[in-house]
Amino acid sequence: MTKTDKAVAVLSRVETLLGLRRNEEASRVASQVITGDPRNGRAWLLRAQALLGQGKHEKGLAAARAASSVDPGSEFSHRLASIALSHLGRHQESAEEALLAVELAPDNWATHYLHGQTLLDLQFLDEAQATAERAVALAPDRAEAHLGLGTVAAAQGRRDAAENSFRRALAINPHYTAARSRLAALGTGLRRTRGLTDPSLD
């Protein structure tokens, strides 16, 4: 097995650890790869994810920016940086990083979803709505995209639109706890969400 093959295998293990939410171990293993190959962009991305999963946002931001320096065309590194900056309360910078991700991957729904949420943090509600709508248009079968649109609608005071979006998210994924909690926050109650596995209800 070559050094490259070994690194690929190790990083696949890191991805598995992330899926299991064993973030501390994932961060440690990714760091071992980085020590041997500081220019391994994938290792930096995975380390950034692991650090953010531990709530270590400053270190996660540094790792995301290291990934970006290795691969300037990586939209994911900008998304991770945006998430870190948002947690750090640096909302303008977070929006700027999210916009860079959109520019690098304009057909990726996740970049628009994140950008919409950062605009929401800045109270740019009309812009956030347009961006969230773009995410839904690109990925109408992703519950997260509908959650994002519903969150914007709730912030705008458009209760019915928010409820419809949260219910659509639940129709796609009945176990989506974020959609359930936001629907409950609208005062509609969880009892009425039963049966949303049937898309015809929308």
C-alpha positions as CSV (number, residue, x, y, z in Angstrom):
1,M,0.0,0.0,0.0
2,T,1.4,3.4,-1.0
3,K,1.5,6.4,1.3
4,T,-1.4,7.9,-0.7
5,D,-3.4,4.8,-0.4
6,K,-2.8,4.6,3.3
7,A,-3.9,8.2,3.8
8,V,-7.1,7.6,1.8
9,A,-7.9,4.6,4.0
10,V,-7.2,6.5,7.2
11,L,-9.4,9.4,6.0
12,S,-12.2,7.0,5.2
13,R,-12.0,5.9,8.8
14,V,-12.2,9.5,9.9
15,E,-15.4,9.9,7.9
16,T,-16.8,6.8,9.6
17,L,-15.9,8.3,13.0
18,L,-17.6,11.5,12.1
19,G,-20.7,9.6,11.2
20,L,-20.6,8.0,14.6
21,R,-20.1,11.5,16.2
22,R,-16.8,10.4,17.7
23,N,-15.5,13.8,16.9
24,E,-12.5,13.9,19.2
25,E,-11.1,10.7,17.8
26,A,-11.8,11.8,14.3
27,S,-9.9,15.1,14.9
28,R,-7.0,13.2,16.3
29,V,-6.8,10.7,13.4
30,A,-7.1,13.5,10.8
31,S,-4.3,15.4,12.6
32,Q,-2.0,12.4,12.1
33,V,-2.6,12.5,8.4
34,I,-1.9,16.3,8.3
35,T,1.3,15.8,10.2
36,G,2.5,13.5,7.4
37,D,1.0,15.6,4.6
38,P,0.3,19.2,5.5
39,R,-1.1,19.8,2.0
40,N,-3.8,17.2,2.3
41,G,-7.0,19.3,1.8
42,R,-9.4,16.5,2.6
43,A,-7.7,15.9,6.0
44,W,-8.0,19.5,6.8
45,L,-11.7,19.5,5.9
46,L,-12.4,16.5,8.0
47,R,-10.5,17.9,10.9
48,A,-12.5,21.1,10.6
49,Q,-15.7,19.1,10.8
50,A,-14.5,17.2,13.8
51,L,-13.5,20.4,15.6
52,L,-16.8,22.1,14.9
53,G,-18.6,19.0,16.1
54,Q,-16.7,19.4,19.4
55,G,-17.8,23.1,19.6
56,K,-14.2,24.2,19.1
57,H,-15.1,26.9,16.6
58,E,-11.9,29.0,16.6
59,K,-9.8,25.9,15.8
60,G,-12.5,24.7,13.3
61,L,-12.2,28.0,11.5
62,A,-8.5,27.7,11.4
63,A,-8.7,24.2,9.9
64,A,-11.3,25.3,7.4
65,R,-9.1,28.1,6.2
66,A,-6.1,25.8,6.0
67,A,-8.2,23.6,3.7
68,S,-9.1,26.6,1.6
69,S,-5.5,27.6,1.3
70,V,-4.6,24.1,0.0
71,D,-7.6,24.0,-2.4
72,P,-9.0,27.5,-3.1
73,G,-11.7,26.0,-5.2
74,S,-13.2,24.0,-2.3
75,E,-16.7,25.4,-1.6
76,F,-17.0,23.1,1.4
77,S,-14.1,24.8,3.2
78,H,-16.0,28.1,2.9
79,R,-19.2,26.5,4.2
80,L,-17.3,25.2,7.2
81,A,-15.7,28.6,7.8
82,S,-19.1,30.2,7.6
83,I,-20.5,27.9,10.2
84,A,-17.6,28.5,12.5
85,L,-17.9,32.3,12.1
86,S,-21.6,32.2,12.8
87,H,-21.0,30.3,16.1
88,L,-18.4,32.9,17.0
89,G,-21.0,35.7,16.4
90,R,-19.1,37.1,13.4
91,H,-22.2,37.2,11.2
92,Q,-21.0,39.5,8.4
93,E,-17.9,37.4,7.8
94,S,-20.0,34.3,8.0
95,A,-22.3,35.6,5.2
96,E,-19.3,36.5,3.1
97,E,-17.9,33.0,3.4
98,A,-21.2,31.5,2.6
99,L,-21.5,33.7,-0.5
100,L,-18.0,32.5,-1.7
101,A,-19.4,28.9,-1.4
102,V,-22.4,29.9,-3.5
103,E,-20.1,31.4,-6.1
104,L,-17.9,28.3,-6.3
105,A,-20.9,25.9,-6.3
106,P,-24.0,27.7,-7.6
107,D,-25.8,24.5,-8.4
108,N,-25.3,23.0,-4.9
109,W,-28.5,23.5,-2.8
110,A,-26.5,23.4,0.4
111,T,-24.5,26.5,-0.4
112,H,-27.7,28.5,-0.9
113,Y,-29.3,27.0,2.2
114,L,-26.4,28.2,4.3
115,H,-26.2,31.6,2.6
116,G,-29.9,32.1,3.3
117,Q,-29.4,31.3,7.0
118,T,-26.5,33.8,7.3
119,L,-28.5,36.5,5.6
120,L,-31.2,35.7,8.2
121,D,-28.7,36.3,11.0
122,L,-28.1,39.7,9.5
123,Q,-31.9,40.4,9.2
124,F,-31.7,40.7,5.4
125,L,-35.1,38.9,5.2
126,D,-36.0,39.5,1.6
127,E,-32.5,38.3,0.4
128,A,-32.7,35.4,2.8
129,Q,-36.1,34.3,1.3
130,A,-34.8,34.5,-2.3
131,T,-31.8,32.4,-1.4
132,A,-33.8,29.9,0.6
133,E,-36.2,29.5,-2.3
134,R,-33.3,28.8,-4.6
135,A,-32.1,26.0,-2.3
136,V,-35.6,24.5,-2.4
137,A,-35.7,24.8,-6.2
138,L,-32.4,23.0,-6.5
139,A,-33.3,20.3,-3.9
140,P,-37.1,19.9,-3.5
141,D,-36.7,16.5,-1.9
142,R,-34.3,17.7,0.8
143,A,-36.0,18.3,4.2
144,E,-33.2,20.7,5.2
145,A,-34.0,23.0,2.3
146,H,-37.6,23.3,3.3
147,L,-36.6,23.8,6.9
148,G,-34.5,26.8,5.9
149,L,-37.3,28.3,3.9
150,G,-39.7,27.9,6.8
151,T,-37.2,29.5,9.2
152,V,-37.1,32.5,7.0
153,A,-40.8,32.7,6.7
154,A,-41.2,32.5,10.5
155,A,-38.8,35.4,10.9
156,Q,-40.8,37.4,8.4
157,G,-44.0,36.7,10.4
158,R,-45.5,34.6,7.6
159,R,-46.9,31.9,9.9
160,D,-48.8,29.9,7.3
161,A,-45.9,29.8,4.9
162,A,-43.6,28.7,7.7
163,E,-46.0,26.0,8.8
164,N,-46.3,24.7,5.2
165,S,-42.5,24.5,4.8
166,F,-42.0,22.7,8.1
167,R,-44.8,20.3,7.3
168,R,-43.2,19.7,3.9
169,A,-39.9,18.9,5.6
170,L,-41.7,16.4,7.8
171,A,-43.4,14.8,4.9
172,I,-39.9,14.1,3.4
173,N,-38.4,13.1,6.7
174,P,-41.0,12.2,9.5
175,H,-38.1,11.9,12.0
176,Y,-36.7,15.4,11.4
177,T,-36.6,16.7,15.0
178,A,-35.6,20.2,13.9
179,A,-38.7,20.6,11.8
180,R,-40.9,19.2,14.6
181,S,-39.5,21.6,17.1
182,R,-39.9,24.6,14.9
183,L,-43.4,23.6,14.0
184,A,-44.2,23.3,17.7
185,A,-42.7,26.8,18.2
186,L,-45.3,28.2,15.9
187,G,-47.9,27.0,18.3
188,T,-49.4,24.5,15.9
189,G,-48.7,21.5,18.2
190,L,-47.0,18.2,17.4
191,R,-50.3,16.2,17.4
192,R,-51.2,17.6,13.9
193,T,-47.9,16.4,12.4
194,R,-49.0,12.7,12.4
195,G,-49.4,11.2,9.0
196,L,-47.0,13.4,7.2
197,T,-45.2,10.5,5.7
198,D,-47.8,10.8,2.9
199,P,-46.6,13.5,0.4
200,S,-50.1,13.9,-0.9
201,L,-51.0,15.8,2.3
202,D,-49.0,18.8,0.9
